[in-house]
Structure formats: C-alpha cells, structure tokens
Amino acid sequence: MTRFLLLYSTTDGHTRHIAEFMAKHWQAAEHDVSVQDVSLPSKRYQIYF
C-alpha cells in the first residue's frame, strides 16, 4: 500500500471535487490517502508572524 498526501487549494470548490475524486480512486486501489485543503488554517500547526 502506498501513502499519498494530496494537498489542494480552492476558491470556488472545483479543485476540492477533483481532489476528492482522485482520493476515492486511490482508496479504491487500496492506497492510504490524506486530503488537505492548504488554503484553510490547520489545527495541527501554528503560524507565527
């Protein structure tokens, strides 16, 4: 099994649909897929300015 991290950024949501479509197909092929919208703040990381 291969692990994928699929990062995307979207304004209207079209790219999110493409990322979710790709993730479903990779998951159907028994791959481990994480999908993350990088345009949204992450709860895992703190950004300091």
Secondary structure, DSSP 8 states (H G I E B T S, - for coil): --EEEEEE--SSSHHHHHHHHHHHHHHHTT-EEEEEETTS--SS-----
